[in-house]
Amino acid sequence: MQLSDLKGVGPTRLTALRAVGISSLRDLLYCLPVRYEDRTRVTPCAMAHAGEVLVMGVVRDAPKLSRFNGLTRVTASLWDDSGRLALVWYNQPWMMQQLPVGQSVMLYGRVVEKNNRRTLQNPQRVTEPSIQPVYRAVKGLPAKTFREMMQTALSQVDDCCPETLPRSLRLRHGLCELNFAIRQAHFPDNLEALRQARHRLAFEQMLMYQAALGMMRHHREDGMPLPIAADAADAFWSHMPFLPTAAQKRVLEEVTADMRRNRAMSRLIQGDVGCGKTALAFGAIALTCQAGYQAAMMAPTEILARQHYESAKAMLEPMGISCGLLIGSMKAKEKRQTHAACADGTWQAVFGTHALISEGVEYSKLGLVVTDEQHRFGVMQRSTLQQKGADGDRAPHVLVMSATPIPRTLALILYGDLDISVVDELPPGRTPVSTRVVPEEKRSGMYGFLRQEIAQGRQAYVVCPLVEDSEALEDVRSAKATYDALVSGELRGLRVGLTWGNQKADEKAAVLAEFSAGHLDVLVSTTVIEVGVNVPNASVMVIENAERYGLSQLHQLRGRVGRGSAQSWCFLLAEANDRLRILTQTNDGFLVAQKDLELRGPGDLMGTRQSGEMMGDFLLDGDVKLLEEASKCMKRLREDPSLAEERQAVEAEALRSYSDKLANVALN
């Protein structure tokens, strides 16, 4: 049966599905829910606090309709034995007729708490308790239509999704059958069935991922063995204005050993903010250039690329290494000059953005590319990069820098295609960032402290979850509204800037440049400043609605301050809870990441999700041990001759399932 044969799927809907990567019934069935609404447990009105809840009660009085700014708002109250809960619907005037006054109703929605008032926003009527799947939005397909389409497709699950794991393997690991897992993952009978289904599917995804990466790892390209002198690393450190940590010395030796081999280096350097990864990158660059080859270093933003370039000029040019900068915003004449300097070898070390590997850029003898996790290469990009290598036949060495601390066990699993070095030591004398959870009633005092810091010549960030205010998210602060409030309120008289992700590129670059140069006291932004911004003078980080972020992201944002010698502060605007208290107790990013994994799960394992891709982005429910179990299972399959048949079956399925995705997975 074809996708087009499914009831209700006409040409328009078929186009909408294909736009998000769904081209077959199997694709559709593997488009799993991103979350679930538990509509099985009724919460008393008095106990309905912030979050999604199912409540049951009576609407005693007729609902009221009001209009403002072209919008409508329907308000009412729900009563049960415990008390009253306010109800509101935005732009749903028909709810006036759908609320039976005096009769018992069940409603499911999100409770928002603001100014000590609890409101159930835009709730839906529920006829019977159930666990409802919630899918990622598909443009042109209403959520209800998509769910109905999925229910119809499930009748074909046996034909479209035959079992993928050998029975003996399933029995050893206590895994349910695939057809049961897919049915229950979409429309679970109960929470236990849902747990079994997600466990099976998550285990399989991780196992196939490991199998695919294992096969690809054996196909690394030939590299260029660089003639690096035995004492080259020590000589590099002697030129630095600081003593390296033991971790830095160890990691640079690992990198040096890789670059001396005839296999292209593929190494991830992982370390917390401030551990000295940039110095390690400069060390690898210096050793490459001294061996007679060129090196290129990519950064996620033009501002950070410039900062790397300026730092490299100060550190590397005294060692006789010529440095250059190549970024996309350069004028045509500048680009011609930079392209020539790359091609004829005038520049030994080139710094820039993704422009470094763009069409038209040639190198004289490119031996090393340093990049960050934001710019990991896929197979197609790797092929392009290989052609830019020293001889066009052998790939340059690749070094990936990651400031996202991931516990080592998980890193070995997720980055199975990379060798891993962990910089697990901070330079001496680094002052930890002091982190505080700030409740709403202490906001004014916090801004008073921020003004004191600025009076002493420091700078500050204020980060918000949204760009603009949303009626549906009344309790969430936006960058634009916060900026307006601050410049006319608590921060009146200070130099305040505003930036966000989709701001015009030149405007965003100008604001970030002003802040970097010290021409702005405070930068109000979304999480766009999470990476690629380095301002050592910034000493205060304020994060609005901190409860909406994961711990690792909060730690990343916190890492924007504490980069200078002054004591720095991070203020988390939220009600205190056990999760946020973790950040007040440690600055160790690896510990924070471990806690975050335990609480939230590792997310999209393939790391390939794009806007418009829906296949393969199944979320694990915080079960980090499952990752280790799948990894050990694959290791046993490779090492135990008696399991050769199982291994062949798993690897065949891995190639079938992930061959198209592996082109987008980093094989650095």
N, C-alpha and C positions, 0 to 999 in steps of 0.2 A: 504493500500500500504506500502510495506517495503522499507527501505532505499536502499537495494540492487536492488530494482525494478526501481529506478530512472535512467533515461537515462544518460549514461556516467559514472555511478558508477560501476566499475568492482571490482574484488577482491583486487587489489592493492590500489585503492582509498578508498575502504571500510576499509581497514586496517589503512590507514592514518587518516581517520575520527575517527575511534574508538580510535586511539592513543591519540586524544584530547578530548575524552569523548562524541563523537557524535555517538550514536548507533541507533537512530531512526530518522524518518522524523521530528518528533516534536523537538527532540534535535537540528536538523539542523536549523529549522525555528526559534528557540529561540537563536541561535548563532548570536547575533545582531552585527551590525557594531561598531567598537571602535571609529570611527570618520567619518566625511563626508567631501568631497571636493566640495565646492560651485563653480560649473562651470557655474554659471548663470550670473555673473556680470563681464563685461570686464573692466580691469584697463588700463588706458593709460600707455604706456611704461615709460614716464617720472615720473609717480606716483607709479611705481612698486617698493616698498621698501621691506625690509626683511620680508619673509613669503611666503605663498602659494598664487598665483595669476593666473587669466586667462587673457591673453593678446591677441590682434589681430593686425596683421600688415603684412608687406611684407618683405620677405628675398630678398634684392636687389642683393647681390653678392653670388657667389657659395660658399658653405661651405668648410672649410679646414680640412684636416685630418692630425694628427700628432701622432707619436708613441714614447713612453718612458717607460723604465723598463718593457717591455712586455705588456703595456697597450695602449689603443687607446684613442684619444680625438678628437671629432668633434666640431669645433667652427664656429659660424655664428653670424649675427646681424639681429635683427628684427626692422623694422622702421614703425612708424605710424605718425600721424599729430603732436604728442607731442614731438617726438624725437626717440632716439635709445636705444635698450636694448641688451646687449651681451648675447649670447646663448652658452651653452656647454653641450656635452653629453660624458660621460665616458663609454668606452667599449661598445659603440653602433655604430660601423662603418657603419651599414646599413642606418643610418640617412643621410648619404651623398646622397642617392638616394631618400629619402622620403621627402626632403625639396624642394618644387617647387619654383624655383627662379622666382621672379616677380609676383607671385600670392599671394593673401591674405590667411593667415592661422591663426587658433586659436591654442594657445599653453597653457598648464597648467603645472605649476611646482613651484619650490621653489626658491625665489630670495635670494641670499646670497650677503651681503655687506662686502667688505674687501678692505682696503686701498683706500677708497672713490670710489671704482669700484663696480657696481651692475651687477650680473650675474644670469641669469635664468638657474638653473642646471637641467639636465636630464628631460626637459619638455616632455609631451605627446601631440600628436596632438588631437584636439577635433573637432568633426564633427558638433555637435549641443549642445547648452547649456543644462546642467542637474546638478542634485545633485547626486554625485557618492558616494556609500557606500565604506568604507575601512574596511576590516575585519582583524582580527588577523591572522598572517601567519600560515598556516598549512603545515608542512613539507611534500613534495611530491605532493603538489597541488598548481599550479600557481594561482596567485590572479584572473586572468581573468577566469580561469576554475572554481574557487570557486564561483565567481559571477554568471556565467552561470548556475551552479548547483543550486544555490539559486533561480534564476528566475524560473527554472523548478519546484523546490519544492513548490514554492508559489501557484502553481495551485492546491495543495492539502491542503491548509491552512484551509479550512472550515471543512474538515474531521479530520485533525490532531490536530487542536487547537480549540475545542469548547469553547464557552464563559465561563469564570471562575467567573465573578462577577454578583451578582443579578442585574436585571435591575433597581430596585428601588434605589440601592446604586449608580449605575452609573449615574442615573439622578440627584441625590442629589449632586454629586460631579462634574458633567459636564464632564464625561469621555466618550470617543468614544468606539465603539464596538471593541472587541479583533481582529477579522479578519482584520478590517480596520487598526488597529494599527500596526499589524505585517507587512502587505503589505507596509504601508507607512514608517515604520521604516527601511525597507530594501531598497526600491526604491521610495522615496518620489516624489510626483507630484510637490510640492512646499514647501517653508520653513514653511508655516503655517500648512500644513498637517503633516510635520515632527514634529513640535512642539506638536501638538495634540497627535500624536502617542507616542512620547517619554514620554509625560506627563502621558498618560494612563498606559503605561507599567511600568514606574518608580513608580507611585502611587501603582499599584498592587504589585510590588515587595516589597515595604516597608510595605504594609498592611499585606502581607503573612508572611513576616519576623516577624512582631510584633505578629501576631497570633501564629506562631510556637513557638516563644520564650515564649509567655505567657503560652502556654500549657506545655512546658518543665519546666518552673519555678516552677510549682506545684509539680514536682517530684524530688526535692532536697533530697539528702541522709541524713540519720540520722548522726549527728555528735557527738563529744565527749565533753560534758560540762566540761570545765577546771576549777578547783578550784582556781580561781585567787582572791587574797585578795583585799579588797576594796581600800586600799591605795597603791597597787602595782605599778600603773602607776606613781604616785607622787614619789614613792621611786626610780623608774627607772630614772626619770628626775634628781633627786638629785645626781645621780652618774655621770651624763654627765658633760663634761667640759664647757658647755654653757647653757644659759637659753632657754627653748623651746619657740617658738612663740605660740600665742593663738590658731592658726590653728593647730599646731602640737599637742597641748594638747587635743583639741577637737577631732581630728581624732583618736588619740590613745585610747581615752575613747570609741569611737564608735567601734573600733576593739575589745577592751576588753569586751564590752557588747556582741558582737557577739560570742566571744569564750567561754563565760559563758553559752551560750544556747546549747540545745541538737540538734540543726540543724547545719549542716556543714556550716561554714562561707564561703561566696562567695562575697568578697568585692574588689572593684577597688579603689586604692588610686591614684588620678590624681593630678599632680602638675607640675609647671614649673621647669626648670633646677635650682638647687640651693635652692629649698624650704625646703629641709630636709627630703626627702622621705626615704633615707637610714637610718637615725636615727629612723624613725618610724618603719621601718622593724626590726631594732635591738631591738626596744622596744617590739614589738609583740613576737620576738624570746625570749627575756629575760623573759617575763611573762609566755610563754609556758614552758620554761625549769624550771622556779621556781615552776611551778605547777606540775612538775614531768614527763613532756613529752619531746620528742625530736622535733627539728625544722630543716627544710632544706631550704636553699635559693639558687635558681638557677639564674645564670647570663648568658648573651648571648655569652660571650667570656671567654676564660681561663684567660686572663689578668685581666679582671674585677672581675672574681671569686677570683683570688688571692688577688686583692685589697680589696674586701669585707672581705676576710678571715683575712688579716693583720689588717684591721680596727676593726674587731670583736674581735680579740685577745686583742687589746689595750683597747677596751671598755667593753667587756663582761667577759673576764677571770678574771679581778679584782673583778667581782661580783660573782665569783665561778662557772662560766659556761664554761665547756670545749668545745673547738672548733676544727673542723677538716676540711680538704680540700679534695675533690674528683673530679678529672678532667680526661678526656679521655686519655690524653697523658702520664699518669703515667705508669711506668714500671709494669710488672706483679706482682713483689714482693710487690711494694708499694700498688697496688690495693688490694691484698689479705689482707694487714694490715689495709687499710682503710675500706674494707668491714667488717672485723672483728670488728673494732671500732664502726661502725654504728650498727651492729647486736647485740652487747652485751651492748650497751648503754654507752660505754666509752666516746664517743662524744655525747654531748647533742645538739650542734648546728653544722650542717654540711653545708659547702659552696661548690659550684661547678657549673658545667655546666649540660647539659641534662643527663650526666652520673648518676646523682643522682636518676633518676627513671628508669635506665636501668635494664635489666634482671640480676639477681644475686645479686642485692643490696637489703639487708633486713635491717629493722630498729627494734629497741627494742620497742619503744613506740612513733611512729611518730604522732604528734598532729597538726603540722602546716607546710605548704609549702608556701614559699614566692617566687613568680616568677615575671617576667616582661611581658610586652605585647607581646614581641617576642616569648614567650614560653607558650602561653595560651593553656590549655589542651582541647582536644576533648573528647568525651564520652568514646572512647576506652582507651585513656590514663588515663582518670579519673578512669576507672575500675581497671587498673593496679595499679594506685596510691592508690586506696581504699584498695587493698589487702596488701599494705605496711603500712596501718594505724595501730593504736595501737592494735586493736583486729581483724582486717581483715573484720569486718562487718560494721563498721562505718567509714565514710570518714574523713580524716584529714581536718582541716580548711585550706582554701586557700586565700591568699592575693596576689592580682595582682598589680604591680606597673607600672604606665604609666607616662613617661615624655613627651608624646605627648599631649599638651593641646588641649582639645576639649571643645567648649562651653557646659555648663552644660545641656542645653535642648537637644542638639544632643547626648551627652553622655548617657543620660537617655534612648534615643531611640535606639542607636546602641548597648549599653551594657545592653539591657533589662533583661539579665540573671544575672546581678550583682548589688549589692548594691554599691553605689558610695559615696566616700568621696573626697572632693576637698580641697587641701592645697592651699589656695588662699592668702598666706602671705609669704614674703621672710624674712629671718633673718635680723635684723638691721645691718647697716654698709656695706652691700654688694654693691660693686661698679658696676653700670650698664656697660655693654659692649658698647663702642662707635662704631657706625656703619656708614660707609661712602660708597657711590657709587662712584667708581673710573673709569673714562673714560680712553680709551686707551692711550691718550696723557700724562696721569699722572702716568702711570705704573712705569716708572723709579724712580720717586720721592717716590712712595709707597715702592719700594724695598729698597731704601735708608733708609727709616724709619724703615723697618723690620730689616735691619742690625744694626741699632742703638739699637733696643730692644734686639737683640741677644748679642750685646756687653755688655749689662747690665745684662746678665745672663739668659735672657728669651728664650723661644722656640716658634716656629711658625708652622702652618699648611698651605699647599697650596693644595686646592681641585679642581679636574678637572672632567668634565662630562664623558670623555672617557678614556679607558685604552691606546688605540693606535690611531694614526692619521687615519682618514677616508677620502678618496677622495670625497665621497658624502657629507661629512660635513666639508668642508674646513675651515669654520669659527669657528669650535669648537675645543678647546684645549684638548689635551690628557695628561694623567699623565706621560707617558714615554717620550714623546717629551718635555714636560715642564721640567721634571727632567734633561734631557740632556742639555737643553738650560740654565737652572739655574746654574748647576754645572760648566759650562764653561763660564757663563756670569755674571749676576747680583749677584749671590751668590757664586761665585768662592772663594774657601778657607774655606768655612763653611762646617760643617758636615751635609750632606743632605741624607735622606733616601727615599725609594720608596716602596709603597705597593698598592695593589688593591684586589678586591674581589675574583677573581679566582686564585690568587697567591697560590703556594703550602702552605698548612697550617703551616708547620714548619717554612718556610721562612717568612710568614706573622707574625707569632707569634714572631719570632726573631727580626724583624724590629720594631714591636710595643713595644716589651720589651726594646729594645735599646732606643727608644724615651722616654718611660716612665721613664727609669733610668737616662735620661739626657745625654746620650752618643751621641745623634743626636740633631743638632740645629733646623733643618727644616725637616718636614715630608711631602713629596709630595704624594698624594693619590687620589683615587676616594672616593665616599661617604661611603666606608667601615668603615670609622672612625665616622660615624654618631651616632652610639651607641656603648657602651662597651669600650670606651677609656676615661680614667680620668687622665689627666696630669695637676695638678694645676699650674705648672710652665709655661705652654703655655699661651702666652698673645696676639698672633696675629693669626687671621684666614683670609686667602685669598681665595676667591671663584671665580674661573674662570667661564666665561659664566654664570653669576648669573641669567640671564634672562631665562635660561632653567630649573630652579628649581621652585617648588611651595614655597610659603611663609613659610609654616610650616616646610618644609625641610630645608630651609635656616636658620630658627630660631633654628632648631635642631643642624645644623652644627655650628652656632654661639655659641651654648651652650657648645661646646668643650673648649672654652676659658672663661675667667672670673671666673675660679674656685679657684683662689688664691686671695691674698690680693692686687695684683698689678692692675693698670688700664689696661684693655684689649681692643683690637680693632678688628673689623671685617670689611674687605674691600671687597666690591662686585664689581668685574670687569665686567662692563656693561655700556651701555648708560642709563642715569637716566630716570626713568618713574614713574608714580604715584604708581604702584604696589611696586616697590623696595623702594620708599620713605617711605612706611609704616614702614619698618624695621629701617629706620634712625630716626623715630619719637617715637618708643616705644620698650621696652624690655619685655612688657607684652605678654607672649605666648598665653594667652586666647584671647586677642584682635587680635593678629596676625592670630590665627587659625580661628577666626570668619571672618576676611577679606578674608582669603584664601578660606574658604568655599563659600563665596559669589562670588568669582572670578572663582573658579575652580570646585566646586561641591565636594561631599563627596566620590566619587569613588565607589569601590566595597563594597556594603553594607554588604553582607554576610561575608566578611572578610575571605573567604575560597579559594580564587583563588590561584591555584598552576600552575607551568609551565606545560601546557598540559590540564588544565581545561578551558573550554570555556563557559560552561553553567552558567547562572545566574550572569554574571559580567556586567550587564547593568549599564551604567554610568548616573548619574543624572547631569543635566546641570546647576549646581550651584544653584538650586532652593531649598534652605534650608527650606523655608516655606512649601514646599510639604511634607517634612519629618514630620513636626509638624502636618500638616493636616491629614496625614495617621495615625499618632499616636493617634490623637484625635478621628478619625473615629473608630479605634479599641477599644478605651476606651468606646465610646458610645455604640458600639455593645455589649460589655460585661455588661454594666450597665443598658441598656434600655430593659426591658422584651418584649416590642412590636417588637424588632428587633432580637428576638431569632432565627428566621428562617434564617435571613441574616447571623447571627453569625455562625450558624451551617454550612452553605454553605461555608463561608470563611475559617473556621477552617478545614473542610474536604479537601478543595483545598490546604490549607497550608501544611497539612500532606502529601498529595499526591506529592506536588511540592518539598518540602524541607526535607522530612524525611531522604533521603540519605545524604543531606548536613549537617544536624544537628549533625551528628557524627563528623564533623570537626569543628563545631562552638564551641567556648569556653563556657562551662556551668560550670564555676568555682564556 
